[in-house]
Amino acid sequence: MASVRYIVADIDKAVEFYRDNLEFKVEMHNPGKFAALLRDDLTLYLSAPGAGSGGQAGGEPEPGGWNRFMVITRGLDTLIDRKSVV
């Protein structure tokens, strides 16, 4: 199982996005500070800037910063069609 910590500006909006658009399951959510989301073999840890015990690898943690990950999904067209109806 892979795990990624990702820093986001708005935890609650990020949880909504990953849950509603990319089919992640919310395992833990501390509004405004932290969330742990699951999808297949990936655990995605979302942290607010400066939250948690993450170190500073050459700078201040900020959204869009150090980590990148890819979500592979089946039926991308179906997922897009479903979201465009909303």
N, C-alpha and C positions, 0 to 999 in steps of 0.2 A: 504494500500500500504506500502511495506517495503522499507527502504532506507539503503544503506550501503556505507560508505566512505572507499575506499581502496587506500593505498599508493603504487604507482608503480614507478619504476626507469625511464621508458620511456612512457610518456603519449601517444604519437602518435602511437607507436607500440601496446600499450594496446588497444587503440581505434580500431585500425585495427583488432586486434585479436578478441575482443568481437563483433564487428560489422560483420566481415566476417565469423567467425567460429561459433558463438553462437547466431547470429541473433538479437543482440541488435540494437536499433535505437539510433542514435546520436541526443541528444536534444541540447547539447551545447558542444563546443570544443574550448578551448583556448590553441593552440599548445604549448606543452612543460610544461604547468602549471596545467591544469584542464580540466576535461570532465564530462558531465552528460549523462549517457546512460540509456535507458529504455528497458525493456523486461517484458511483461505481467504486473504483479503488483510489479515489483522491479525497483527502481531507483538506479543505481550504480554510485556513485561519485568517480572519479579517481583523485587523487592529486599527484603531485610530492613531494618528501621528502622536508619538511620544508615549503611547500606552504600552503596558507590558514591560518585559525585561530585555527587549531586544537591544543589542549593542549598537554602536555607531561605526559602521564600516566605512570610514572616510567621509562622513557627513551626517547631516540630520535626516532621519527617516521622513519620507514624505510620499503622498499618493503618486502612483505611477513611477515609483523609484526603482528599487533594486530587483524585484522578482518579476518573472513572466511565466505564464503557464498557458497550456493549450487544452481546450475542452473538445473532445471528439464526440460527435453526436450522430446518431443514425436518423435519417429522415429529415434533413435540414430544411427542405422545401416545406414539409408538413409543419415543422416548428415555426417557420416564418409565416406561413399562411395562418396558423392558429393565432399568432401574435398580431397580425395585421387586422384581424376581425375585432380585436379588443379596442 
